[in-house]
Amino acid sequence: MNQLRSRVIGSYMRLLRTEKLVFNNDKATLAKVTQQARTQYRENKSVEDPVKIDEMVQHADAVSDFLLTSTIQAVKKTDTKFGTERLYEFVGDQPKKRVRQAKGPITIPEGCCGGGACGSTPGSSGCS
C-alpha cells in the first residue's frame, strides 16, 4: 500500500509540475488547471481499490504527457500578431528529447535534377 501511495503522490506532483511548465505565462489558466487537479485528487482520496487507483494514476500520467507533447501556447507579440514559443522542457522522469545525428552531405549525380520527375531516384544511374 505504501508503494501505491508513493505512485499517487508522484503522479500528482508530476501533473502539477507539467501544468506549471506548460501554462507558466498564462496565470489564469494555470490557476484553473491546478485547482482542477487538486479537486480531482481530493475527491478520489477515499478510493481504496488498487486497480482503480492504478487506472487513475495512468490517466494522470497520460494527461501530463499530452500537455507536454500536444499543447502550444500562443504569445501575443503585437496588437495584431501572435506567435508561439517553446514554453517547456521535459521534466525529471519524463523522456528526454532525441538529438538528431548528422548523416553527412547529400550527393546528387551530375545530370540528375534530384526531384525524381524523370522516374529515377537520386543516387541511381542518373536521369535519362
C-alpha positions as CSV (number, residue, x, y, z in Angstrom):
1,M,0.0,0.0,0.0
2,N,2.9,2.3,0.7
3,Q,4.2,1.8,-2.8
4,L,0.8,2.7,-4.3
5,R,0.6,5.8,-2.1
6,S,4.0,7.0,-3.4
7,R,2.9,6.4,-7.0
8,V,-0.2,8.6,-6.4
9,I,1.8,11.4,-4.9
10,G,4.4,11.1,-7.7
11,S,1.8,11.4,-10.4
12,Y,0.2,14.3,-8.6
13,M,3.5,16.2,-8.3
14,R,4.4,15.4,-11.9
15,L,1.0,16.7,-13.1
16,L,1.4,20.0,-11.1
17,R,5.0,20.5,-12.4
18,T,3.8,19.8,-16.0
19,E,0.9,22.3,-15.6
20,K,3.3,24.9,-14.2
21,L,5.7,24.4,-17.1
22,V,3.1,24.5,-19.9
23,F,0.9,27.3,-18.6
24,N,3.6,29.4,-16.8
25,N,2.9,32.6,-18.8
26,D,-0.9,32.2,-18.5
27,K,-1.6,32.7,-14.8
28,A,-5.4,32.4,-15.1
29,T,-5.3,29.1,-16.9
30,L,-2.6,27.8,-14.6
31,A,-4.8,28.6,-11.6
32,K,-7.8,26.8,-13.1
33,V,-5.9,23.6,-14.2
34,T,-4.1,23.5,-10.8
35,Q,-7.3,23.8,-8.9
36,Q,-9.0,21.2,-11.1
37,A,-6.1,18.7,-10.5
38,R,-6.3,19.3,-6.7
39,T,-10.0,18.9,-6.7
40,Q,-9.8,15.6,-8.6
41,Y,-7.2,14.2,-6.3
42,R,-9.1,15.2,-3.2
43,E,-12.4,13.8,-4.5
44,N,-10.7,10.4,-5.1
45,K,-8.8,10.4,-1.8
46,S,-11.1,7.7,-0.3
47,V,-10.7,5.2,-3.2
48,E,-9.1,2.0,-1.9
49,D,-9.3,-0.4,-4.8
50,P,-5.7,-0.8,-6.1
51,V,-6.9,-1.5,-9.7
52,K,-9.0,1.7,-9.8
53,I,-6.1,3.7,-8.2
54,D,-3.7,2.4,-10.9
55,E,-6.1,3.4,-13.6
56,M,-6.4,6.9,-12.2
57,V,-2.6,7.2,-11.9
58,Q,-2.2,6.1,-15.5
59,H,-4.8,8.7,-16.6
60,A,-2.9,11.4,-14.7
61,D,0.3,10.4,-16.4
62,A,-1.4,10.4,-19.8
63,V,-2.7,13.9,-19.2
64,S,0.7,15.1,-18.2
65,D,2.3,13.5,-21.4
66,F,-0.5,15.1,-23.5
67,L,0.1,18.5,-22.1
68,L,3.9,18.3,-22.7
69,T,3.7,16.9,-26.3
70,S,0.5,18.4,-27.7
71,T,0.0,21.8,-26.2
72,I,1.2,25.0,-27.8
73,Q,0.9,28.3,-26.0
74,A,0.3,31.3,-28.2
75,V,2.1,34.5,-27.1
76,K,0.9,38.0,-28.1
77,K,3.7,39.7,-29.9
78,T,1.9,42.9,-31.1
79,D,-1.7,44.0,-31.2
80,T,-2.4,42.0,-34.3
81,K,0.2,39.3,-34.3
82,F,0.6,36.2,-32.2
83,G,3.4,33.8,-32.2
84,T,4.3,30.5,-30.5
85,E,7.2,29.8,-28.2
86,R,8.6,26.7,-26.7
87,L,7.5,27.1,-23.2
88,Y,8.5,23.8,-21.8
89,E,11.4,21.4,-21.4
90,F,11.0,17.8,-20.3
91,V,10.8,17.4,-16.5
92,G,12.5,14.9,-14.4
93,D,11.2,11.4,-15.0
94,Q,9.8,12.2,-18.5
95,P,11.6,11.2,-21.7
96,K,14.4,13.3,-22.9
97,K,14.4,15.0,-26.3
98,R,16.0,13.0,-29.1
99,V,19.0,14.6,-30.6
100,R,19.3,14.1,-34.4
101,Q,22.7,12.9,-35.6
102,A,24.1,14.5,-38.8
103,K,24.2,12.0,-41.7
104,G,26.5,13.9,-43.9
105,P,26.0,15.7,-47.1
106,I,23.6,14.5,-49.8
107,T,25.2,13.9,-53.1
108,I,23.2,14.1,-56.4
109,P,24.8,12.6,-59.5
110,E,25.6,15.0,-62.3
111,G,22.9,15.4,-64.8
112,C,20.1,14.5,-62.3
113,C,17.7,17.1,-61.1
114,G,17.2,15.2,-57.8
115,G,13.5,15.7,-57.9
116,G,12.6,12.3,-59.2
117,A,10.5,13.7,-62.1
118,C,12.3,11.6,-64.6
119,G,11.5,8.4,-62.8
120,S,14.9,7.7,-61.5
121,T,16.0,8.2,-57.9
122,P,18.9,10.2,-56.7
123,G,22.0,8.0,-56.4
124,S,20.9,5.7,-59.3
125,S,22.4,5.8,-62.8
126,G,21.0,9.3,-63.3
127,C,18.3,11.0,-65.4
128,S,17.7,9.8,-68.9
